[in-house]
């Protein structure tokens, strides 16, 4: 099942994204509270289908999360795919990406140059 908030009929090609690397994580200053955003795609393994992975990005890390697209069936045994826009401080986003990485959630960024992101 594919759900989107725009008029496009499918995900943007994955070729426009690359698997997130350490250099993609924002290097935040402790006192920097400026709002920023980034767009990522994640693959949530099927073993986390009953866990509030994305909800935790909001409740535990204080992010605003916009779903650009999602692919997850109600009774599927496959992984879930999400195209997300994360809004918050650089520190919040950095912490949330570390949380996702610790869960072994695959993360892709659409920037080939981390300085292009709005950190």
C-alpha positions as CSV (number, residue, x, y, z in Angstrom):
1,X,0.0,0.0,0.0
2,X,1.4,3.4,-1.0
3,X,0.2,6.6,0.7
4,X,1.5,10.0,-0.2
5,X,0.6,13.6,0.6
6,X,1.3,14.9,-2.9
7,X,0.1,14.1,-6.4
8,X,3.0,11.9,-7.4
9,X,2.1,8.2,-7.8
10,X,5.2,6.6,-6.5
11,X,8.4,7.1,-4.5
12,X,11.1,9.3,-6.0
13,X,13.8,7.0,-7.5
14,X,16.1,5.5,-4.8
15,X,19.0,6.5,-7.1
16,X,18.5,10.0,-5.8
17,X,19.3,8.9,-2.3
18,X,22.4,7.3,-0.7
19,X,22.8,5.2,2.4
20,X,23.5,7.5,5.3
21,X,27.1,7.7,6.5
22,X,28.7,9.3,9.6
23,X,29.5,12.4,7.5
24,X,25.7,12.8,6.9
25,X,25.0,13.3,10.6
26,X,24.8,16.9,11.6
27,X,27.7,18.2,13.8
28,X,25.6,20.1,16.2
29,X,26.7,22.7,18.7
30,X,25.3,22.1,22.2
31,X,23.6,25.5,22.5
32,X,22.4,25.6,18.9
33,X,18.6,25.7,19.0
34,X,17.9,26.9,15.4
35,X,15.2,24.9,13.7
36,X,16.3,22.8,10.7
37,X,15.1,20.0,8.6
38,X,16.2,17.0,6.6
39,X,14.6,14.4,4.3
40,X,15.4,10.8,4.8
41,X,14.1,7.4,3.7
42,X,14.1,4.5,6.1
43,X,13.5,0.8,5.9
44,X,12.0,-0.5,9.1
45,X,12.6,-4.2,9.6
46,X,9.5,-6.4,10.0
47,X,10.4,-7.2,13.6
48,X,9.6,-3.6,14.5
49,X,6.1,-3.5,12.9
50,X,4.5,-3.5,16.4
51,X,7.0,-1.0,17.9
52,X,6.4,2.8,17.8
53,X,9.6,3.5,15.9
54,X,8.4,6.7,14.1
55,X,6.2,7.8,17.0
56,X,9.4,7.8,19.2
57,X,11.0,10.3,16.9
58,X,8.2,12.7,18.0
59,X,7.8,11.7,21.7
60,X,11.4,10.9,22.6
61,X,13.3,13.3,20.4
62,X,10.8,16.2,20.0
63,X,10.8,16.2,16.2
64,X,8.0,17.1,13.8
65,X,7.8,14.4,11.3
66,X,6.1,14.7,7.9
67,X,5.3,11.6,5.9
68,X,6.1,12.2,2.2
69,X,5.3,8.6,1.4
70,X,5.0,5.2,3.1
71,X,4.8,1.6,2.0
72,X,3.6,-0.8,4.6
73,X,0.7,-3.3,4.5
74,X,-1.5,-4.0,7.5
75,X,-0.8,-7.7,7.6
76,X,2.5,-7.8,5.6
77,X,5.5,-9.8,6.5
78,X,7.8,-7.4,4.6
79,X,9.8,-4.4,5.8
80,X,8.2,-1.0,5.9
81,X,9.5,1.9,3.8
82,X,9.0,5.5,4.7
83,X,10.0,8.8,3.1
84,X,10.2,11.3,6.0
85,X,10.9,15.0,6.5
86,X,12.4,15.6,10.0
87,X,12.0,19.0,11.6
88,X,13.8,20.0,14.8
89,X,17.2,21.2,16.0
90,X,20.4,19.7,14.7
91,X,20.9,18.0,18.1
92,X,17.3,16.5,18.0
93,X,17.8,15.2,14.5
94,X,21.3,13.8,15.2
95,X,20.0,12.0,18.3
96,X,17.0,10.6,16.4
97,X,19.3,9.3,13.6
98,X,21.5,7.6,16.1
99,X,18.4,6.0,17.7
100,X,17.3,4.7,14.2
101,X,20.8,3.4,13.5
102,X,20.9,1.6,16.9
103,X,17.7,-0.2,15.8
104,X,19.5,-1.3,12.6
105,X,17.0,0.7,10.6
106,X,18.5,1.5,7.1
107,X,18.6,5.2,6.5
108,X,19.1,7.0,3.2
109,X,19.6,10.7,2.6
110,X,18.9,12.5,-0.6
111,X,22.0,14.7,-0.3
112,X,25.3,13.8,-1.7
113,X,26.8,16.7,0.2
114,X,25.8,17.0,3.9
115,X,26.3,20.8,3.7
116,X,23.3,20.9,1.2
117,X,21.0,19.8,4.1
118,X,19.5,22.6,6.2
119,X,21.4,21.8,9.4
